[in-house]
Amino acid sequence: MTFTWTFEIIDLVPFNINSRQRDIIKQVGYVIRGTDSRGHYSEAGGAAMFDDNTVIADSYTSIEDISNEDLKNWVTAKIGAERIQEMKDEITATVNSLPDDWVVAPIEE
């Protein structure tokens, strides 16, 4: 079965309360979603933590100049392509186990 994959950055923590540093990337939250040809999907995600004590002044990029693609690349480098593939494998197994008549329960407001 064919899957469509998305990799989204959902949030980031741009402040370290202990050092009072701001406009740094301390943590990036992400979600990977796999959707099959039936429209069935599953997600996995997490947070990549970055050591803000090792900022190198010469390589500093202003937070306004950091793109979603930059953040995705940083997350991939931090957690590793192997872990991302494991997550995709887990998503694939979950989606493949869903019955054909599976529907997402509506969110009640």
ZAGU-623035 format. One line per field, with one value per atom (N, C-alpha, C): chain; residue in one letter; x, y, z; atom name; residue number from 1. Coordinates in steps of 0.001 Angstrom, whole numbers, always signed. Layout:
REM ZAGU-623035
unit	c(A  ...)
code	c(a  ...)
X	c(X  ...)
Y	c(Y  ...)
Z	c(Z  ...)
site	c(CA  ...)
pos	c(NUM  ...)
REM end
This chain:
REM ZAGU-623035
unit	c(A  A  A  A  A  A  A  A  A  A  A  A  A  A  A  A  A  A  A  A  A  A  A  A  A  A  A  A  A  A  A  A  A  A  A  A  A  A  A  A  A  A  A  A  A  A  A  A  A  A  A  A  A  A  A  A  A  A  A  A  A  A  A  A  A  A  A  A  A  A  A  A  A  A  A  A  A  A  A  A  A  A  A  A  A  A  A  A  A  A  A  A  A  A  A  A  A  A  A  A  A  A  A  A  A  A  A  A  A  A  A  A  A  A  A  A  A  A  A  A  A  A  A  A  A  A  A  A  A  A  A  A  A  A  A  A  A  A  A  A  A  A  A  A  A  A  A  A  A  A  A  A  A  A  A  A  A  A  A  A  A  A  A  A  A  A  A  A  A  A  A  A  A  A  A  A  A  A  A  A  A  A  A  A  A  A  A  A  A  A  A  A  A  A  A  A  A  A  A  A  A  A  A  A  A  A  A  A  A  A  A  A  A  A  A  A  A  A  A  A  A  A  A  A  A  A  A  A  A  A  A  A  A  A  A  A  A  A  A  A  A  A  A  A  A  A  A  A  A  A  A  A  A  A  A  A  A  A  A  A  A  A  A  A  A  A  A  A  A  A  A  A  A  A  A  A  A  A  A  A  A  A  A  A  A  A  A  A  A  A  A  A  A  A  A  A  A  A  A  A  A  A  A  A  A  A  A  A  A  A  A  A  A  A  A  A  A  A  A  A  A  A  A  A  A  A  A)
code	c(m  m  m  t  t  t  f  f  f  t  t  t  w  w  w  t  t  t  f  f  f  e  e  e  i  i  i  i  i  i  d  d  d  l  l  l  v  v  v  p  p  p  f  f  f  n  n  n  i  i  i  n  n  n  s  s  s  r  r  r  q  q  q  r  r  r  d  d  d  i  i  i  i  i  i  k  k  k  q  q  q  v  v  v  g  g  g  y  y  y  v  v  v  i  i  i  r  r  r  g  g  g  t  t  t  d  d  d  s  s  s  r  r  r  g  g  g  h  h  h  y  y  y  s  s  s  e  e  e  a  a  a  g  g  g  g  g  g  a  a  a  a  a  a  m  m  m  f  f  f  d  d  d  d  d  d  n  n  n  t  t  t  v  v  v  i  i  i  a  a  a  d  d  d  s  s  s  y  y  y  t  t  t  s  s  s  i  i  i  e  e  e  d  d  d  i  i  i  s  s  s  n  n  n  e  e  e  d  d  d  l  l  l  k  k  k  n  n  n  w  w  w  v  v  v  t  t  t  a  a  a  k  k  k  i  i  i  g  g  g  a  a  a  e  e  e  r  r  r  i  i  i  q  q  q  e  e  e  m  m  m  k  k  k  d  d  d  e  e  e  i  i  i  t  t  t  a  a  a  t  t  t  v  v  v  n  n  n  s  s  s  l  l  l  p  p  p  d  d  d  d  d  d  w  w  w  v  v  v  v  v  v  a  a  a  p  p  p  i  i  i  e  e  e  e  e  e)
X	c(+845  +0  +901  +487  +1246  +911  +1941  +1766  +2220  +1533  +1952  +2447  +3607  +4226  +4294  +4025  +4260  +5120  +5934  +6824  +6645  +5962  +5643  +6384  +6815  +7309  +6085  +5802  +4573  +4809  +5999  +6295  +7780  +8188  +9573  +9635  +10679  +10914  +12113  +11869  +12952  +13533  +13517  +13981  +14478  +15562  +16077  +15875  +14968  +14629  +15797  +16648  +17764  +18844  +19182  +20234  +19692  +18377  +17702  +18073  +18552  +18838  +17520  +17372  +16188  +16615  +15650  +15904  +16931  +16852  +17647  +16652  +17072  +16199  +16619  +15799  +16055  +15414  +14224  +13474  +12585  +12479  +11608  +10669  +9371  +8373  +8030  +7821  +7562  +6542  +5889  +4940  +5178  +5223  +5303  +3967  +3348  +2053  +2176  +1670  +1588  +131  -244  -1610  -1575  -2416  -2435  -3428  -3526  -4386  -5873  -6242  -7639  -7975  -6952  -7157  -6967  -6584  -6321  -4921  -4792  -3508  -3205  -1949  -1489  -335  -53  +1003  +1930  +3136  +4099  +4892  +5324  +6080  +6877  +7458  +8266  +8864  +9903  +10610  +12108  +12786  +14242  +14785  +15636  +16230  +17621  +17929  +19227  +19957  +21274  +22109  +22452  +21767  +21997  +23253  +23970  +25233  +26397  +26153  +27231  +27045  +26355  +26150  +27490  +27783  +29030  +28683  +29238  +28877  +29033  +30080  +30323  +29256  +28532  +27533  +26112  +25976  +24672  +23835  +22575  +21607  +20461  +20075  +18963  +17714  +16939  +15748  +14763  +14738  +13852  +14269  +15527  +16044  +16013  +15495  +15442  +14125  +14203  +13010  +12527  +11316  +10811  +11729  +12257  +13157  +14428  +14964  +16119  +15791  +14617  +14221  +14066  +13468  +13328  +14701  +15627  +16986  +17665  +17476  +18075  +17486  +16156  +15506  +16014  +16090  +16573  +18005  +18846  +20234  +20284  +19404  +19425  +18925  +17766  +17199  +17668  +18138  +18695  +17683  +18159  +17317  +16826  +17632  +17231  +15998  +15981  +14824  +13586  +13765  +12634  +12067  +12934  +12459  +11734  +12236  +11540  +10133  +10024  +8718  +7787  +8317  +7509  +7075  +7969  +7617  +6497  +6567  +5522  +4184  +4237  +3032  +2435  +3279  +2814  +2115  +2716  +2105  +761  +677  -583  -1659  -1328  -2309  -2737  -1799  -2141  -3052  -3048  -3903  -5314  -5547  -6862  -7851  -9086  -10091  -10486  -11008  -11402  -12452  -13298  -14363  -13962  -12666  -12170  -12453  -12931  -13139  -12640  -12193  -11744  -12987  -12991  -14104  -14104  -15273  -15314  -15011  -14403  -14100  -15338  -15791  -16967  -16541  -17284  -16943  -17842)
Y	c(-1170  +0  +1247  +2238  +3480  +4427  +5040  +6000  +7383  +8381  +9768  +10197  +10833  +11205  +12717  +13171  +14569  +14612  +15631  +15851  +17314  +17560  +18919  +19317  +20557  +21157  +21777  +21378  +21851  +22938  +22988  +24062  +24084  +25161  +25231  +26052  +25786  +26515  +27424  +28750  +29670  +30398  +29751  +30431  +29413  +29711  +28878  +29642  +29164  +29879  +29935  +28906  +28883  +29906  +30009  +30947  +32305  +32389  +33605  +33959  +32972  +33193  +33142  +34031  +33998  +34017  +33768  +33694  +32624  +31536  +30345  +29200  +28150  +26987  +25959  +25810  +24853  +23503  +23529  +22304  +22514  +21471  +21506  +20312  +20580  +19517  +19189  +17912  +17484  +16344  +16189  +15099  +14555  +13229  +12535  +11833  +12055  +11424  +10615  +9395  +8540  +8291  +8521  +8318  +7341  +6299  +5323  +5728  +4916  +5246  +5217  +4617  +4612  +5873  +6678  +7864  +7594  +6374  +6032  +6518  +7002  +7577  +7298  +7518  +7485  +8470  +8885  +9855  +9398  +9887  +9720  +11014  +11343  +12578  +12615  +13747  +13910  +15293  +15416  +16679  +16417  +17213  +17150  +18268  +17898  +18862  +19245  +20525  +21018  +21645  +21433  +21951  +23401  +24298  +25717  +26252  +25390  +25796  +25698  +25144  +24961  +25838  +26955  +27866  +28456  +28388  +28934  +30250  +31323  +32663  +32805  +32199  +32327  +31624  +30660  +29925  +30325  +31375  +31820  +32338  +31887  +32365  +32994  +34185  +34854  +33989  +33946  +33099  +33454  +34719  +35141  +34567  +34141  +33621  +32101  +31448  +29978  +29535  +28687  +28219  +26884  +26503  +25181  +24088  +24294  +23299  +23168  +24288  +24245  +23405  +23682  +22954  +21463  +21109  +19686  +19032  +19742  +19204  +19022  +19971  +19869  +18694  +18536  +17415  +16096  +15997  +14777  +14464  +15482  +15280  +14868  +15433  +15158  +13754  +13376  +12070  +10954  +11304  +10343  +9803  +9610  +9076  +7668  +6907  +5548  +5589  +6513  +6637  +7093  +8008  +8444  +7266  +6429  +5251  +4285  +4108  +3261  +3798  +5115  +5727  +5491  +5628  +5377  +3914  +3013  +1580  +1309  +1955  +1795  +2366  +3515  +4128  +3214  +2697  +1797  +581  -30  -1206  -859  +298  +724  +934  +1664  +1949  +669  -208  -1470  -2353  -2152  -2959  -2381  -1190  -561  -1216  -1432  -2017  -1023  -1537  -676  +357  +36  +963  +1887  +2002  +2863  +4325  +5037  +6484  +7129  +8351  +9100  +9562  +9351  +9820  +11343  +11937  +13406  +13966  +15119  +15799  +16560  +16266  +16967  +18272  +19306  +20618  +20966)
Z	c(+0  +0  +0  -740  -855  +289  +845  +1931  +1488  +2015  +1880  +3256  +3290  +4565  +4716  +5921  +6265  +7526  +7606  +8742  +9118  +10227  +10636  +11904  +11926  +13149  +13812  +15054  +15692  +16731  +17304  +18251  +18555  +19179  +19637  +20907  +21666  +22909  +22655  +22560  +22234  +23445  +24616  +25824  +26829  +27484  +28565  +29860  +30697  +31925  +32912  +32904  +33855  +33514  +32252  +31861  +31425  +31280  +30813  +29378  +28635  +27220  +26458  +25503  +24659  +23200  +22338  +20901  +20565  +21299  +21013  +20842  +20199  +20045  +21083  +22085  +23164  +22851  +22236  +21973  +20751  +19930  +18758  +18817  +18772  +18731  +17286  +16992  +15622  +15590  +14442  +14210  +12809  +12718  +11433  +11237  +10084  +9788  +8511  +8577  +7399  +7065  +5804  +5337  +4172  +4260  +3177  +2099  +1050  -85  +266  +1406  +1853  +2640  +2970  +3789  +5270  +5615  +7009  +7378  +8607  +8997  +10464  +10792  +12173  +12269  +13492  +13731  +14849  +14786  +15880  +15945  +17122  +17249  +18529  +18762  +19953  +20004  +20781  +20917  +20858  +20084  +20019  +20899  +21825  +22756  +22245  +22379  +21941  +23117  +23153  +24237  +23938  +24609  +24360  +25042  +25734  +26359  +25390  +24204  +23235  +22003  +22162  +21035  +20629  +19355  +18814  +18143  +18637  +18162  +16645  +16082  +14637  +13796  +14392  +13624  +14005  +14783  +15241  +14075  +14021  +13040  +13803  +13416  +14071  +13986  +15062  +15109  +13995  +13588  +12500  +11155  +11039  +9770  +9683  +10712  +10721  +10103  +9096  +8391  +8962  +8579  +8955  +8422  +7221  +6630  +7463  +7970  +8868  +10101  +10699  +11912  +11639  +10511  +10142  +10006  +9371  +9208  +10562  +11476  +12810  +13580  +13494  +14181  +13612  +12294  +11660  +12101  +12138  +12576  +14045  +14865  +16303  +16623  +16077  +16433  +15509  +14332  +13408  +12406  +11189  +10113  +10458  +11196  +11584  +12493  +13454  +14354  +13587  +12644  +11834  +11043  +10487  +9752  +10678  +11898  +12874  +13153  +13295  +13529  +12340  +11135  +9940  +9879  +10247  +10262  +11265  +12437  +13451  +12958  +12316  +11752  +10686  +9808  +8744  +9335  +10350  +10983  +11602  +12251  +12866  +11809  +10755  +9707  +9004  +8737  +8067  +8905  +10219  +11090  +11227  +10697  +10814  +9847  +10291  +9394  +8300  +7199  +6085  +6476  +7447  +7834  +8986  +9242  +10319  +10006  +11008  +10900  +12182  +12058  +13227  +13983  +15286  +16092  +16086  +15885  +15889  +17264  +17274  +18532  +18968  +20161  +20669  +21315  +21010  +21554  +22719)
site	c(N  CA  C  N  CA  C  N  CA  C  N  CA  C  N  CA  C  N  CA  C  N  CA  C  N  CA  C  N  CA  C  N  CA  C  N  CA  C  N  CA  C  N  CA  C  N  CA  C  N  CA  C  N  CA  C  N  CA  C  N  CA  C  N  CA  C  N  CA  C  N  CA  C  N  CA  C  N  CA  C  N  CA  C  N  CA  C  N  CA  C  N  CA  C  N  CA  C  N  CA  C  N  CA  C  N  CA  C  N  CA  C  N  CA  C  N  CA  C  N  CA  C  N  CA  C  N  CA  C  N  CA  C  N  CA  C  N  CA  C  N  CA  C  N  CA  C  N  CA  C  N  CA  C  N  CA  C  N  CA  C  N  CA  C  N  CA  C  N  CA  C  N  CA  C  N  CA  C  N  CA  C  N  CA  C  N  CA  C  N  CA  C  N  CA  C  N  CA  C  N  CA  C  N  CA  C  N  CA  C  N  CA  C  N  CA  C  N  CA  C  N  CA  C  N  CA  C  N  CA  C  N  CA  C  N  CA  C  N  CA  C  N  CA  C  N  CA  C  N  CA  C  N  CA  C  N  CA  C  N  CA  C  N  CA  C  N  CA  C  N  CA  C  N  CA  C  N  CA  C  N  CA  C  N  CA  C  N  CA  C  N  CA  C  N  CA  C  N  CA  C  N  CA  C  N  CA  C  N  CA  C  N  CA  C  N  CA  C  N  CA  C  N  CA  C  N  CA  C  N  CA  C  N  CA  C  N  CA  C  N  CA  C  N  CA  C  N  CA  C  N  CA  C  N  CA  C  N  CA  C  N  CA  C  N  CA  C  N  CA  C  N  CA  C  N  CA  C  N  CA  C)
pos	c(1  1  1  2  2  2  3  3  3  4  4  4  5  5  5  6  6  6  7  7  7  8  8  8  9  9  9  10  10  10  11  11  11  12  12  12  13  13  13  14  14  14  15  15  15  16  16  16  17  17  17  18  18  18  19  19  19  20  20  20  21  21  21  22  22  22  23  23  23  24  24  24  25  25  25  26  26  26  27  27  27  28  28  28  29  29  29  30  30  30  31  31  31  32  32  32  33  33  33  34  34  34  35  35  35  36  36  36  37  37  37  38  38  38  39  39  39  40  40  40  41  41  41  42  42  42  43  43  43  44  44  44  45  45  45  46  46  46  47  47  47  48  48  48  49  49  49  50  50  50  51  51  51  52  52  52  53  53  53  54  54  54  55  55  55  56  56  56  57  57  57  58  58  58  59  59  59  60  60  60  61  61  61  62  62  62  63  63  63  64  64  64  65  65  65  66  66  66  67  67  67  68  68  68  69  69  69  70  70  70  71  71  71  72  72  72  73  73  73  74  74  74  75  75  75  76  76  76  77  77  77  78  78  78  79  79  79  80  80  80  81  81  81  82  82  82  83  83  83  84  84  84  85  85  85  86  86  86  87  87  87  88  88  88  89  89  89  90  90  90  91  91  91  92  92  92  93  93  93  94  94  94  95  95  95  96  96  96  97  97  97  98  98  98  99  99  99  100  100  100  101  101  101  102  102  102  103  103  103  104  104  104  105  105  105  106  106  106  107  107  107  108  108  108  109  109  109)
REM end
